[in-house]
Amino acid sequence: MDSAMKLDQARKGKTQKPYDKIIDRETNELVIAFCGAAGSGTTKIAERLGKELEEREYTVRHIQLSAIIKQHSTKSIHVNDHAERIQLLQQEGTGLRRKYGEDVLAMLAIQDIKLGREKTHPSTGILNDPTERRYATIIDSLKHPHEERLLRKVYGDMFYLFGVLCPEDIRIQRLQHEKGMSPSTAHTIIETDKSEEEKKGQQLLDTIHLSDFFFRNTDVDSKEIKASLVRFVDLILGANTITPTVEEYGMAIAYCSSLRSGCISRQVGAAIIKEGDVIATGRNDVPRYEGGLYTATDSPDGRCFRWGTETCRNDVKKKVMKQKMLELINEKLPEENALTEERFNRICKTVGINNIIEYSRAIHAEMDALTTLARTGSSGAKGATLLCTTYPCHNCARHIVAAGISRVFYIEPYEKSLATELHNDSISTADKPSNTPKKLEIVAFEGVGPTKYSRLFRQMDRKNEQTCGVEEINTRKSKPFLGHSLDRFTDYEAKIVEYLTEIKLDQKRLPD
């Protein structure tokens, strides 16, 4: 066959082009992890997710990190008391991270996945036909951000993290009624779960906000949970008739706004929505004269990191205050009873001095959104919804109440906030029945996370050119929408060079 005929066949599609070969090498396999606090119902939702995947012809395998901890524990965790067992699992999990690294439980889960795959295909493993293997592994549940980091690095777009959020009072009730715990024991377990002082311990708060999908689970058997699971699975598998909710859209805008922040401490974004439209956005940054915040195009740029310092001004002020307090206290104590700096720092953390936030130069994202609304003369905030990437602090919360906002959605918890403690007369953190007094509701966000928003909702091929109707995707057969390649980029380079050689367009035959 001469080169002209080969080229003609390639143009007519008779010779498979490199792009099509690359697409054919994308895997059907999924790795899904859950993250949620004790009492949030992660295991039940993980089981229900598995059933949804099985309905789409996936073989599903569940990996419990608690079982992995038990397998590698130095102590016996086979005890009948639920509280004691959970506390032992927390301690042993921290012990494993301390000894082998923060991501050791993820490494053990990855080993389990690999061994399970080889067991499924004992003769050839995954190498037999990896593109057709419709298999999903569900991991329950992550407690440390380094676990998420490793799993996402290894599995790329095969990996999804599901975050399960639930108000603390409901979680305590569940642990009491379902596990027979006292309120104080349940509270202790929850506090350990969310953020241990030791960085190799449980760090749920630093993990859950990394999720790709969020559930607000106040009733694990509710129709809303079922509907969310169906929707999320269909999105993963490329269903092309699903569009964003208003809250997903608003949170995506809030997240994009956060990326404009130059704050040293953290990036936070907010968006105010009224009647489905964004009427203001905000971010945390330093305010400038004549309104608004400094931006990358301002000269001079008055943001902190442009002031020749890498230290947050709030942290500097707290450090000076604490040093002065320590000196004054020790002046009144006998030398042998003087407080060490380490002991004094523990006291400051216990009583909340470390949580002081008012000495920052930056305005918070929620306040930026409200002042933007005031400055631009829009329709006003009364009855609007505010979406924020982080739970509002108590300073912002009181202004949100005063502005007439009716509801706030957030992703990342903020432990320093005293919003409900100071304003429980006007703020609620749970959906309330219609017959209860009206309050500002600050509730956890539910939906597709903002980091996946543009990727899962981008324009897909919806139109069937022959019928002019919708080209519906059969999620029982379709591959995951965010295709993940089984090969290295160097393998694809080789395929392309091989193709160019085949049609006589390789580099050796091109003129200089």
Rosetta blueprint (number, residue, H / E / L):
1 M L
2 D L
3 S H
4 A H
5 M H
6 K H
7 L H
8 D H
9 Q H
10 A H
11 R H
12 K L
13 G L
14 K L
15 T L
16 Q L
17 K L
18 P H
19 Y H
20 D H
21 K H
22 I H
23 I H
24 D H
25 R L
26 E E
27 T L
28 N L
29 E L
30 L E
31 V E
32 I E
33 A E
34 F E
35 C E
36 G E
37 A L
38 A L
39 G L
40 S L
41 G L
42 T H
43 T H
44 K H
45 I H
46 A H
47 E H
48 R H
49 L H
50 G H
51 K H
52 E H
53 L H
54 E H
55 E H
56 R L
57 E L
58 Y L
59 T E
60 V E
61 R E
62 H E
63 I E
64 Q E
65 L H
66 S H
67 A H
68 I H
69 I H
70 K H
71 Q H
72 H L
73 S L
74 T L
75 K L
76 S L
77 I L
78 H L
79 V L
80 N L
81 D L
82 H H
83 A H
84 E H
85 R H
86 I H
87 Q H
88 L H
89 L H
90 Q H
91 Q H
92 E H
93 G H
94 T H
95 G H
96 L H
97 R H
98 R H
99 K H
100 Y H
101 G L
102 E L
103 D L
104 V H
105 L H
106 A H
107 M H
108 L H
109 A H
110 I H
111 Q H
112 D H
113 I H
114 K H
115 L H
116 G H
117 R H
118 E H
119 K H
120 T H
121 H L
122 P L
123 S L
124 T L
125 G H
126 I H
127 L H
128 N L
129 D L
130 P L
131 T L
132 E L
133 R L
134 R L
135 Y E
136 A E
137 T E
138 I E
139 I E
140 D E
141 S L
142 L L
143 K L
144 H L
145 P H
146 H H
147 E H
148 E H
149 R H
150 L H
151 L H
152 R H
153 K H
154 V H
155 Y H
156 G H
157 D H
158 M H
159 F E
160 Y E
161 L E
162 F E
163 G E
164 V E
165 L E
166 C L
167 P L
168 E H
169 D H
170 I H
171 R H
172 I H
173 Q H
174 R H
175 L H
176 Q H
177 H H
178 E H
179 K H
180 G L
181 M L
182 S L
183 P H
184 S H
185 T H
186 A H
187 H H
188 T H
189 I H
190 I H
191 E H
192 T H
193 D H
194 K H
195 S L
196 E L
197 E L
198 E L
199 K L
200 K L
201 G L
202 Q L
203 Q L
204 L L
205 L H
206 D H
207 T H
208 I H
209 H L
210 L L
211 S L
212 D L
213 F E
214 F E
215 F E
216 R E
217 N L
218 T L
219 D L
220 V L
221 D L
222 S L
223 K H
224 E H
225 I H
226 K H
227 A H
228 S H
229 L H
230 V H
231 R H
232 F H
233 V H
234 D H
235 L H
236 I H
237 L L
238 G L
239 A L
240 N L
241 T L
242 I L
243 T L
244 P L
245 T L
246 V H
247 E H
248 E H
249 Y H
250 G H
251 M H
252 A H
253 I H
254 A H
255 Y H
256 C H
257 S H
258 S H
259 L L
260 R L
261 S L
262 G L
263 C L
264 I L
265 S L
266 R L
267 Q L
268 V L
269 G E
270 A E
271 A E
272 I E
273 I E
274 K E
275 E L
276 G L
277 D E
278 V E
279 I E
280 A E
281 T E
282 G E
283 R E
284 N L
285 D E
286 V L
287 P E
288 R L
289 Y L
290 E L
291 G L
292 G L
293 L E
294 Y L
295 T L
296 A L
297 T L
298 D L
299 S L
300 P L
301 D L
302 G L
303 R L
304 C H
305 F H
306 R H
307 W L
308 G L
309 T L
310 E L
311 T L
312 C L
313 R H
314 N H
315 D H
316 V H
317 K H
318 K H
319 K H
320 V H
321 M H
322 K H
323 Q H
324 K H
325 M H
326 L H
327 E H
328 L H
329 I H
330 N H
331 E H
332 K H
333 L L
334 P L
335 E H
336 E H
337 N H
338 A L
339 L L
340 T L
341 E H
342 E H
343 R H
344 F H
345 N H
346 R H
347 I H
348 C H
349 K H
350 T H
351 V H
352 G L
353 I H
354 N H
355 N H
356 I L
357 I L
358 E L
359 Y L
360 S L
361 R L
362 A L
363 I E
364 H L
365 A H
366 E H
367 M H
368 D H
369 A H
370 L H
371 T H
372 T H
373 L H
374 A H
375 R H
376 T H
377 G L
378 S L
379 S L
380 G L
381 A L
382 K L
383 G L
384 A L
385 T E
386 L E
387 L E
388 C E
389 T E
390 T E
391 Y L
392 P L
393 C L
394 H H
395 N H
396 C H
397 A H
398 R H
399 H H
400 I H
401 V H
402 A H
403 A H
404 G L
405 I L
406 S L
407 R E
408 V E
409 F E
410 Y E
411 I E
412 E E
413 P L
414 Y L
415 E L
416 K L
417 S L
418 L L
419 A H
420 T H
421 E H
422 L H
423 H L
424 N L
425 D L
426 S L
427 I E
428 S E
429 T L
430 A L
431 D L
432 K L
433 P L
434 S L
435 N L
436 T L
437 P L
438 K L
439 K L
440 L E
441 E E
442 I E
443 V E
444 A E
445 F L
446 E L
447 G E
448 V E
449 G L
450 P H
451 T H
452 K H
453 Y H
454 S H
455 R H
456 L H
457 F L
458 R L
459 Q L
460 M L
461 D L
462 R L
463 K E
464 N L
465 E L
466 Q L
467 T L
468 C L
469 G L
470 V E
471 E L
472 E L
473 I L
474 N L
475 T L
476 R L
477 K L
478 S L
479 K L
480 P L
481 F L
482 L L
483 G L
484 H L
485 S E
486 L L
487 D L
488 R L
489 F H
490 T H
491 D H
492 Y H
493 E H
494 A H
495 K H
496 I H
497 V H
498 E H
499 Y H
500 L H
501 T H
502 E H
503 I L
504 K L
505 L L
506 D L
507 Q H
508 K H
509 R H
510 L L
511 P L
512 D L
